[in-house]
Amino acid sequence: MALSFFDQFASPSYLGIPLMALALSLPWVLFPTPSRRWLNNRLLTLQGWFINRFTQQLLLPLNLGGHKWALVFASLMVFLITLNMLGLLPYTFTPTTQLSLNMGLAVPFWLATVIIGMRNQPTAALGHLLPEGTPTPLIPVLIIIETISLFIRPLALGVRLTANLTAGHLLIQLIATAAFVLLPLMPTVAILTATVLFLLTLLEVAVAMIQAYVFVLLLSLYLQENV
């Protein structure tokens, strides 16, 4: 039973062929394609409104140099939300529960923000490693601590997304298994457990959206420090 709980996180394969690429590319097929008409349908209007509102809130603290990242951040946000939400459907695979995938997304974007800071304003970028007014004996220690915290940022991004989604999926499976086992023995307790499962599912829908937003928001904050 303990092993079967973690089978849902195994990378899918068919006839020995890994299906990770299919799991990553399939969500793009579900997005509505823009039309050439003057008036769009409700789905396209809702999608455009959501992307506009998200982009406005995300780019509000950034200067004009950071607005070049609007398309990248909006695409990453929609992509992560779609992957997280599709993973809540039965008999589906959630690619964002894989730490390797999340690190593959976090490290390049974080590294790009650091490189931009080093290229555009190297003095200010290196100045983040040493807060102003630091006592002289603490300077070597603080530089080491700030450097470690700088390199931990992509790891924190990937681990946060992986841990939240993995914990949610495990809780859903544990409570669903408990409700299924208790149904013939104690129907009343099973109904209460199913109610908790329904509420937890709603919570996981919110977590799937919030974690995608937090991932992109932290990247925008890293970018804000370097532009």
MOBELJO-V558735 format. One record per pair of residues at least 4 apart in sequence whose ideal C-beta (glycine too) atoms are under 6 Angstrom apart, sorted by the first residue. I is the first residue (numbers start at 0). J is the second residue. D is the distance in Angstrom with one decimal. If there is no record, write none. Layout:
i: (I	I)
j: (J	J)
d: (D	D)
This chain:
i: (4	8	10	11	11	12	12	13	18	21	22	22	23	26	26	31	31	39	39	50	53	54	54	54	57	57	58	58	60	61	61	64	65	65	68	72	75	76	76	79	80	80	82	82	83	83	83	84	85	86	86	87	94	95	95	96	96	98	98	98	101	101	101	101	102	102	105	105	105	105	106	106	108	109	109	112	112	112	115	115	116	116	117	117	120	124	128	128	129	129	133	133	133	137	141	151	154	155	158	160	160	161	163	163	167	167	174	175	177	178	178	178	178	181	181	181	182	205	206	212	222)
j: (172	96	19	18	92	17	18	18	22	25	92	94	94	81	82	42	43	43	44	73	57	58	69	73	72	219	66	69	223	65	223	226	222	226	72	215	215	211	215	211	208	211	94	95	95	207	211	207	91	91	93	203	100	160	164	164	165	102	157	161	105	157	160	161	106	157	109	153	156	157	110	153	218	152	153	221	222	225	119	225	124	225	121	124	124	225	142	145	133	142	137	138	141	141	145	155	158	159	162	210	214	165	206	210	203	206	196	196	192	189	192	193	196	185	188	189	189	209	210	216	226)
d: (5.7	5.2	5.6	4.3	5.0	5.0	6.0	5.9	5.9	5.9	5.3	5.1	5.7	4.0	5.9	5.0	5.3	3.7	5.2	5.2	6.0	5.9	5.3	5.3	5.7	5.3	5.5	5.8	5.8	3.2	5.6	4.3	5.4	4.6	5.4	5.2	5.6	5.9	4.7	3.6	5.7	4.5	5.6	5.1	5.8	3.4	5.8	5.3	5.7	5.7	2.7	6.0	5.3	5.9	5.7	5.0	5.1	6.0	5.8	4.7	6.0	3.7	4.9	5.2	5.6	4.1	5.8	4.2	3.8	4.6	5.9	4.6	5.2	5.6	4.2	4.5	4.7	5.1	5.9	5.2	3.7	2.7	5.2	5.3	5.9	5.8	5.3	4.4	6.0	5.8	5.5	5.7	5.6	5.4	6.0	5.7	5.9	5.9	5.7	5.4	5.6	5.9	5.9	5.1	4.4	5.6	4.7	5.7	5.5	5.1	4.1	4.8	5.9	5.1	5.2	4.1	4.2	5.9	5.8	5.8	5.8)
